[in-house]
Each structure stands twice: as C-alpha cells, then as structure tokens.
Amino acid sequence: MKLSELIKDIPILETTASPELEIAGVSYDSREVKPGHVFVAISGYNSDGHRFIPDALHNGAVCIVCERRPEGDIPFVLVPDSRTALAAMGANWYDHPADKMTILGVTGTNGKTTVTYLLKSVLEHVLKAKVGLIGTIQNMIGDEVFDTERTTPESFELQGLFAKMAAAGCTHVVMEVSSHALFLHRVDCIPFAVGAFTNLTEDHLDFHKTMEAYRQAKALLFRRCGFSVFNIDDELVAKTVDEAAGWALTYSAKGRNAELTATDMELYTDHVAFNAHYKGRSCPVQVAIPGSFTVYNALTVLGMAIGLEIPLDAAAWALSSAVGVKGRMEVVPTPGKDYTVIIDYAHTPDALEKALKTARGFCTGRLIAVFGCGGDRDAAKRPIMGRTGVRLADLSVITSDNPRTEDPNKIIADILREIKEPCNPYVVIENRRQAIAWAMAEAKQGDVVILCGKGHETYQILGTEVTHLDEREEVAKNL
C-alpha cells in the first residue's frame, strides 16, 4: 500500500515522506517493526513511543508517524494525535471492514460480557446471522474462539479482527467497549449501529480520577451511534441520554418513565422471569441466569434488538434459550456435598453487592464470600468492597485477587481499613487457594460459598508472573 492511501483522511501538520512510498506494514511497538513498516510513535502513559524511534529505524522502519518532529533526516508524518492516526491507518490498511458489517457496542461498569453473549444468541436465533464477538473473556467468529488480552483490542488489531470476521462471513459484531478504549481512541473509525449503556459504578478511578470523567469517557460511544439504549434506573447513565447523537431508547425495571419496561419480576435459583413492555405490546421473558441484574441485562438486549428492528416477542423467545456465561454467577458442580459453590467475576463494589444479594436470594444457610482486590488498580474501591463484603455475607474470607506488583498484604490492609465493629465475622487468608479450601471446609448444609473477583479467569498475576489458577479446579480438589 502507498503511504498516501494509508494516511488518507488523517489530519497532517507536516510531512517529509513521499506519498508514493510503498508500505509493508504498520507497527506501534518498535520491537515489532519489520523492514518497510511505518512506525507510529504514541505518547503513552507509561512510556513515550517517540523515545523508540531509533530502535524502529534500526529494525527497518521507512517512515515515522509522530506528534513531535524526529531528529535527523527521517521521512516522517507529523500529526496532532498519534492514537487517532493509528485508528484511521488501521481502517485504511484493512479497507474499512467494519463498514461491511453491523457493529453493536456495549459499555458500562458491569454486565457488558453477559449482554454481548445474550445478544449474540438472539441474533443467531432470530436472524440466523453469523456473529462476531469481541470482549473480556474471548473473541469469537461464529463458534470459533480466539484468546483476548484486553476487553477492547488496540485500534489496529481491532481493525484486523474486523477484517477476519468480514472475510469469514460475519454480518454482525457485538463488542464490549471499555472506557479506556473510548478515551484512548481504540474504537475510532467504527460506525456503531447500536450502542448500550448498562450502568456506571466505581471502577478505573486510578485512570479516570473522577466518576464524572469516567462517565464522560463512556459517553463518547453514544456520539457515534445511530441508535442508543440507556438504563435510566442508573442516575449517571440517565445523565448521558441527552448526549446521544442518534435515536435514544430508555429502559427501566423500577417503574420509571421509559420506553421499555419490566414488570412482574420473579427470581429463582436458576433463572429470572418478567414481563417486558414496549409501545403498548407486552410479552413474557425468561432467562436462565439467576439474579435481579439479569433483568437489566435482558432489557439491554431487548433494547438493542429493538434498535435492529427485531420484534420484541422474537427477541424474548430467543433469550429463553440462551445459556449462562462462564464466570458470571456460575454454579460449580459439587457432587456429594450439601452446599453450593458459585464463581462470579464481581471485582467492583457494585458488582460484589449485586452478587451477594443475588446469592442471598436462594441461600438457605449461610452466605460465605471469598474476595479480594486487584493490585496496580483503583485503590479507592478496596475499603468499599471490604465494608460491602462483611455487611452482606455471613462470613467473609478476605484474600488476594491479582496482586500484580503490589504487596498482597498491603492490598488486604486497604480492604480492612474501614471495617468497623460490630460486623459479621471475617478471616484473612492471603493465599487464594488456601482461602478457597478453608471456605469449603467451613461450609455446611444449605450454605452458599461465592468466589468473587476471578470469574472466567484461569490465572493469577503475582508480581509480573502469570500463574495458572482455575477456581473450578480448586473446588474439585477440595471436594
């Protein structure tokens, strides 16, 4: 591809590179540069890509896209923002594959993963569509599964993934859209047909600093959607409705004045049931995932289906056959035992509260919660999770999550900092494997042991090392 084609429609401040220059590839990591590549120097938060321009040239870069003029006689393209340039270059390189499919984005603190899986199932059942999925647990092209490193890939990789999906015959793509991805321009140049905002609770404040900045990052999605879906039972989400560029549909499960509503909710140990109402029409809905939050996830899916002109009853019928998602209120087999073990990804204060309240709804004995907090992440949520756990669980086992490069005991001290007596009993067992074993040994008839924080993950990050830890295997070992 010629350089002129690669940088088409990108604002350029200055350039010394020939537009006829043949480009063999694009890299934003100097270690990945190969002869003939363009190197995009990104001013990152941990390191500045401009420092690595000499390394990129040594590896064969023929042109540099940058925000500051490089030293020496080097072909370069000076742009206002390297991240936005990288997104546009990705779209140009892969011939705008997202334009060939219907792209559906889901953002919010909690519920994104479940909503994308449920929506994928609806599209497959109702439209008989081949659907791509991009998210936290894995990426999928139809039934084919690919590993993922982050909720939303970097912009260039994302365009490459779109290209694979389009080539494989996908007509629709459902994707989780993180606040980081929106703020860092990873999802620029993507025509979202429908977007949804599930909720907004405290998380990622190590990056965004304030809840308002966090909300504003999420709101970026709805300035590029043709149809937007909002949960107005969440005040911060409701605040965002007026920022939608296209048509906005609101939903509520609390009787608020919304276009799509839920009534007659019934919660069971293995499913939820309710009636959905939209424009004078009503239909029963049943989803095989326990918990009141499933009602909200289902309303999100129904709202997005309406945005695609799928009839309400057809979407509801498809939801009835959808299955649960790994690591989201997942009941783990415990043959021969008279207690229940559940794994849930709850790693924020709001998610922990919802998971514990859900489990309380069908727990006939004690509720035993095993939880911790991740290291090198928002520390402000740690004491909130500590208070939440000991308030809602009959017994809490406070342990490690992914401590990363932080001292695990320092993280636990933060969790314990604002727990005040009197409170429900708790123990501290820093080693997560030992914590799970202790909780299961403590469990009695009718108890529910809920392992919070890891969910679908099958690893633990200790320092800079990723070690294998699948909580399903740990449960099996301790039976």
C-alpha positions in Angstrom: 0.0 0.0 0.0 1.2 3.5 -0.8 1.7 5.9 2.1 -0.9 8.3 0.6 -3.5 5.5 0.8 -2.5 4.6 4.4 -2.8 8.1 5.7 -5.9 9.1 3.7 -8.3 11.4 5.7 -5.8 11.9 8.5 -5.0 15.5 9.6 -1.4 16.2 8.7 0.6 19.1 10.2 3.8 18.4 8.2 5.4 15.7 6.2 8.8 14.9 4.6 7.7 11.5 3.3 6.9 10.7 -0.3 3.2 9.9 -0.8 4.3 7.2 -3.2 6.4 5.4 -0.6 5.4 1.7 -0.5 4.5 0.5 3.0 4.8 -3.2 4.0 3.1 -2.9 7.4 2.3 -0.7 10.4 3.7 -1.1 14.0 3.3 1.0 17.1 5.8 -1.2 19.1 9.4 -0.7 17.9 10.1 -4.4 18.7 7.5 -5.5 16.2 8.8 -3.3 13.3 10.0 -5.1 10.2 11.6 -3.7 7.0 9.2 -1.5 5.1 7.0 -0.7 8.1 5.6 2.6 9.2 6.3 3.2 12.9 3.6 5.1 14.9 5.1 6.8 17.9 2.5 7.1 20.6 2.8 9.3 23.7 1.8 6.7 26.2 1.1 6.9 29.9 3.9 4.6 31.0 6.3 5.2 28.1 6.7 7.6 25.2 6.9 5.9 21.8 9.0 8.8 20.4 11.9 7.5 22.5 11.9 4.3 20.5 12.1 5.9 17.0 15.9 5.0 16.7 15.0 1.4 17.5 12.2 1.4 14.9 14.6 2.8 12.3 17.2 0.2 13.2 14.6 -2.6 12.6 13.7 -1.3 9.2 11.0 1.4 9.5 10.8 3.6 6.4 8.6 6.3 7.8 7.6 7.6 11.2 4.1 8.9 12.2 4.6 11.1 15.2 3.4 14.1 17.3 6.9 15.7 17.5 9.5 16.2 14.7 12.1 13.4 14.9 15.8 14.2 14.9 17.8 13.7 11.7 16.9 13.3 8.1 14.0 10.9 8.6 10.8 10.5 6.5 8.0 11.5 8.8 4.4 12.4 9.0 3.6 14.9 11.8 0.0 14.5 13.2 -2.0 16.2 16.0 -2.7 12.8 17.7 -0.9 9.6 17.0 -3.6 7.4 18.6 -6.3 8.8 16.3 -3.9 8.5 13.4 -3.3 4.8 14.2 -7.0 4.1 14.3 -7.5 5.7 10.9 -4.5 3.9 9.5 -5.9 0.6 10.7 -9.2 1.2 8.9 -7.4 2.2 5.8 -5.0 -0.7 5.8 -7.8 -3.3 6.2 -10.1 -1.4 3.8 -12.7 -0.4 6.4 -14.1 -3.9 7.3 -16.4 -2.5 9.9 -18.4 -0.7 7.2 -19.3 -4.1 5.8 -21.0 -5.4 9.0 -23.4 -4.2 11.6 -21.4 -3.2 14.7 -23.1 -3.2 18.1 -21.3 -1.8 21.2 -22.0 -2.3 24.9 -20.4 -0.2 27.6 -20.9 0.1 31.4 -19.1 -0.9 34.5 -20.9 -4.3 34.9 -22.9 -6.5 32.6 -21.1 -5.9 29.3 -19.9 -9.5 28.9 -23.3 -11.1 29.7 -25.1 -8.7 27.4 -22.8 -9.4 24.4 -23.2 -13.2 24.8 -27.0 -12.9 25.1 -27.3 -10.5 22.2 -25.1 -12.8 20.1 -27.5 -15.7 20.9 -30.5 -13.5 19.9 -29.0 -12.5 16.6 -28.1 -16.1 15.8 -31.5 -17.5 16.7 -33.7 -14.8 15.2 -31.7 -13.5 12.2 -29.8 -16.8 11.6 -26.7 -14.4 11.4 -23.1 -15.3 11.7 -21.9 -13.1 14.6 -18.5 -12.0 15.7 -17.9 -11.2 19.4 -15.2 -9.1 21.0 -14.9 -9.0 24.8 -13.3 -9.7 28.1 -13.4 -13.5 28.1 -12.6 -14.2 24.5 -13.1 -13.2 20.9 -15.3 -15.3 18.6 -16.1 -15.6 14.9 -19.3 -17.6 14.9 -18.4 -20.6 17.1 -14.6 -20.3 16.6 -12.9 -18.9 19.8 -9.8 -16.7 20.0 -7.9 -15.6 23.1 -8.0 -12.0 24.1 -5.7 -9.8 26.2 -7.9 -6.9 26.9 -11.6 -6.0 26.8 -11.2 -3.9 23.7 -8.1 -4.5 21.5 -5.8 -1.7 20.3 -7.2 0.1 17.2 -5.0 -1.5 14.6 -5.6 -5.1 15.9 -9.3 -4.3 16.2 -9.5 -3.5 12.5 -7.6 -6.7 11.7 -10.1 -8.7 13.7 -13.0 -7.0 11.9 -11.3 -8.0 8.6 -11.2 -11.6 9.7 -14.8 -11.5 10.7 -15.9 -9.9 7.5 -13.9 -12.5 5.5 -15.5 -15.3 7.4 -19.0 -14.1 6.5 -20.0 -12.3 9.7 -22.9 -9.9 9.2 -22.9 -8.6 12.8 -20.4 -7.9 15.5 -21.2 -7.5 19.2 -18.4 -6.0 21.3 -17.7 -4.8 24.8 -16.4 -1.2 24.6 -14.3 -0.2 27.6 -13.9 3.4 28.9 -10.2 3.1 28.2 -10.8 2.1 24.6 -13.1 5.1 24.1 -10.8 7.6 25.8 -7.7 6.2 24.0 -9.3 6.2 20.6 -9.2 2.5 20.1 -12.7 2.5 18.6 -12.3 5.5 16.4 -13.4 5.0 12.7 -16.1 2.4 13.7 -19.7 3.0 12.6 -21.7 1.7 15.6 -25.2 0.9 14.5 -26.4 0.4 18.1 -24.8 1.2 21.5 -25.9 0.4 25.0 -25.0 1.8 28.5 -25.7 -0.7 31.2 -24.7 1.1 34.4 -21.9 3.1 36.0 -20.3 2.4 39.3 -16.9 3.0 40.9 -14.1 1.4 38.9 -11.0 2.5 37.0 -10.6 5.7 39.0 -6.9 5.1 39.0 -7.1 6.1 35.3 -10.1 8.4 35.1 -9.7 10.1 38.5 -13.3 11.1 39.0 -16.7 9.5 38.3 -17.7 12.4 36.0 -14.5 11.9 33.9 -15.4 8.1 33.8 -18.9 8.9 32.7 -17.7 11.3 30.0 -15.4 8.6 28.6 -18.3 6.2 28.4 -20.5 8.9 26.8 -18.1 9.1 23.8 -19.7 5.9 22.5 -23.1 7.5 22.0 -21.8 10.4 20.0 -21.1 7.9 17.2 -24.2 5.6 17.4 -27.2 5.6 15.2 -29.4 4.1 18.0 -28.5 4.2 21.7 -30.0 2.2 24.6 -29.9 3.6 28.2 -30.6 2.1 31.7 -32.3 5.2 33.3 -32.5 3.4 36.7 -28.9 4.4 36.9 -28.6 8.1 37.5 -25.2 8.6 35.8 -26.5 6.7 32.8 -29.7 8.7 32.7 -27.5 11.9 32.7 -25.9 10.7 29.4 -29.2 10.2 27.4 -29.1 13.8 26.1 -25.6 13.3 24.8 -26.7 10.7 22.3 -26.2 11.8 18.7 -28.9 9.5 17.3 -32.2 7.9 18.5 -32.2 7.1 22.2 -34.3 4.4 23.8 -34.5 4.2 27.6 -35.4 1.2 29.8 -36.4 0.7 33.4 -37.2 -2.1 35.9 -38.3 0.4 38.6 -41.4 1.9 37.1 -39.7 5.0 35.7 -41.0 6.7 32.6 -39.1 4.7 29.9 -39.9 3.3 26.5 -39.0 -0.3 27.5 -40.0 -1.5 31.0 -40.1 -4.7 33.1 -42.8 -5.7 35.5 -43.8 -8.8 37.5 -40.2 -9.9 38.1 -39.7 -13.3 39.6 -36.3 -14.5 40.8 -35.4 -18.2 41.0 -32.3 -20.2 41.8 -31.6 -20.9 38.2 -33.5 -18.2 36.2 -35.4 -15.0 36.2 -38.8 -14.2 34.7 -40.6 -11.0 34.0 -42.9 -9.2 31.5 -41.4 -6.7 29.1 -43.5 -3.8 27.7 -42.7 -1.6 24.7 -45.1 0.7 22.8 -48.3 -1.0 24.0 -47.0 -4.5 23.4 -46.1 -7.0 26.2 -44.5 -10.4 26.3 -43.1 -12.8 28.9 -39.3 -13.1 29.2 -37.3 -15.9 30.9 -33.5 -16.0 31.1 -31.6 -18.9 32.6 -29.2 -16.8 34.7 -30.2 -16.1 38.4 -30.2 -12.6 39.9 -32.1 -9.4 39.6 -29.3 -7.9 37.5 -30.2 -10.4 34.8 -33.5 -8.5 34.3 -31.4 -5.4 33.4 -29.1 -7.4 31.2 -32.1 -8.8 29.4 -33.7 -5.3 29.0 -30.4 -4.1 27.5 -30.5 -6.9 24.9 -34.2 -6.3 24.1 -33.5 -2.6 23.7 -30.6 -3.3 21.3 -32.8 -5.8 19.4 -35.4 -3.1 19.0 -32.7 -0.9 17.6 -32.2 -3.6 14.9 -36.0 -3.7 14.3 -36.2 -7.2 15.8 -39.8 -7.7 17.2 -39.9 -7.8 21.0 -41.5 -11.2 21.2 -38.9 -12.7 18.8 -36.1 -11.4 20.9 -37.8 -12.6 24.1 -38.2 -16.1 22.6 -34.5 -16.2 21.7 -33.5 -15.1 25.2 -35.4 -18.1 26.7 -32.9 -20.5 25.0 -29.7 -18.5 25.8 -27.3 -20.1 28.3 -25.2 -18.5 31.1 -21.8 -17.1 30.7 -18.6 -18.6 32.3 -17.7 -16.8 35.5 -21.0 -14.9 35.8 -23.0 -16.4 38.7 -21.6 -19.8 37.5 -22.7 -22.7 39.7 -19.8 -25.2 40.1 -20.6 -28.9 40.4 -20.1 -30.2 44.0 -21.3 -33.8 43.8 -21.9 -35.4 47.2 -21.9 -32.1 49.0 -24.9 -30.3 50.6 -23.7 -26.8 50.0 -23.4 -24.7 46.8 -20.3 -23.1 45.2 -20.7 -20.1 42.8 -18.0 -18.3 40.8 -18.6 -14.7 39.8 -16.4 -12.0 38.3 -17.5 -9.4 40.9 -14.5 -7.2 41.2 -16.1 -3.8 41.8 -18.1 -2.6 44.9 -21.4 -2.6 42.9 -20.8 -6.0 41.3 -19.9 -7.5 44.7 -23.0 -6.1 46.3 -25.2 -7.5 43.4 -23.6 -10.9 43.5 -24.0 -11.2 47.3 -27.6 -10.0 47.2 -28.4 -12.4 44.4 -26.9 -15.4 46.3 -28.8 -14.3 49.4 -32.0 -14.7 47.4 -31.6 -18.5 47.2 -29.2 -19.3 50.1 -31.0 -21.3 52.8 -27.9 -21.4 55.1 -25.0 -19.1 55.5 -23.5 -16.9 52.7 -19.7 -17.3 52.7 -17.9 -14.8 50.4 -14.3 -15.1 49.3 -13.0 -11.9 47.7 -10.0 -9.6 47.3 -9.0 -6.6 45.2 -6.5 -6.4 42.3 -3.2 -4.7 42.6 -1.9 -1.7 40.5 -5.6 -0.7 40.1 -8.0 1.7 41.7 -7.2 1.6 45.4 -10.2 3.7 46.4 -12.7 0.8 45.9 -10.8 -1.5 48.3 -12.3 -0.3 51.6 -15.8 -0.1 50.0 -15.5 -3.7 49.0 -14.4 -4.6 52.5 -17.4 -2.9 54.0 -19.7 -4.4 51.4 -18.5 -8.0 52.0 -18.7 -8.1 55.7 -22.1 -6.3 55.6 -23.8 -8.7 53.2 -22.1 -12.0 53.8 -22.5 -14.1 56.9 -18.8 -14.9 56.7 -16.1 -13.3 54.6 -12.8 -14.7 53.6 -10.6 -11.8 52.5 -7.8 -12.9 50.2 -5.8 -12.0 47.1 -7.2 -11.4 43.7 -4.4 -10.4 41.2 -2.0 -8.5 43.4 0.3 -7.8 40.4 3.3 -5.8 41.6 1.7 -4.6 44.9 2.3 -6.3 48.3 -0.8 -8.5 48.7 -0.9 -7.8 52.4 -0.9 -4.0 51.7 -4.0 -4.6 49.5 -5.7 -6.6 52.2 -4.9 -3.8 54.7 -6.7 -1.4 52.4 -9.7 -3.7 52.2 -9.9 -3.9 56.0 -9.2 -0.2 56.7 -12.8 0.9 57.1 -14.4 -2.2 58.5 -15.9 -1.2 61.9 -17.1 -3.4 64.8 -19.6 -4.8 65.2 -19.7 -6.6 61.9 -20.2 -10.0 60.5 -17.2 -12.3 61.1 -14.4 -12.4 58.6 -11.0 -14.1 58.3 -7.9 -13.1 56.3 -6.1 -15.8 54.3 -3.8 -14.2 51.8 -3.2 -17.3 49.6 -6.3 -17.6 47.4 -6.0 -21.4 47.0 -5.9 -21.8 50.8 -8.8 -19.3 51.1 -11.0 -21.4 48.8 -10.1 -24.6 50.7 -10.9 -23.0 54.1 -14.2 -21.7 52.9 -15.3 -25.1 51.5 -14.1 -26.9 54.7 -16.2 -24.4 56.7 -19.3 -24.8 54.5 -22.3 -26.7 56.0 -25.7 -27.9 54.7 -27.6 -25.1 52.8 -24.6 -22.7 52.7 -23.5 -20.9 49.6 -19.8 -20.2 49.0 -19.4 -17.5 46.4 -15.9 -16.9 45.0 -15.7 -13.3 43.8 -13.3 -11.5 41.5 -11.8 -14.1 39.2 -14.8 -15.2 37.2 -13.7 -16.5 33.8 -10.0 -16.0 34.5 -7.9 -19.2 34.9 -4.8 -17.4 36.2 -3.5 -15.2 39.0 -0.9 -12.4 38.4 1.7 -12.5 41.2 4.3 -9.8 40.6 4.9 -9.8 36.9 4.3 -13.6 36.5 1.0 -15.2 35.3 0.4 -18.4 37.2 -2.3 -21.0 36.5 -5.3 -20.7 38.8 -8.7 -22.1 37.8 -11.1 -21.9 40.6 -13.2 -24.7 39.2 -10.1 -27.0 39.6 -9.6 -25.7 43.1 -13.2 -26.5 44.0 -12.8 -30.1 42.5 -9.6 -30.6 44.5 -11.3 -29.7 47.8 -14.4 -31.9 47.4 
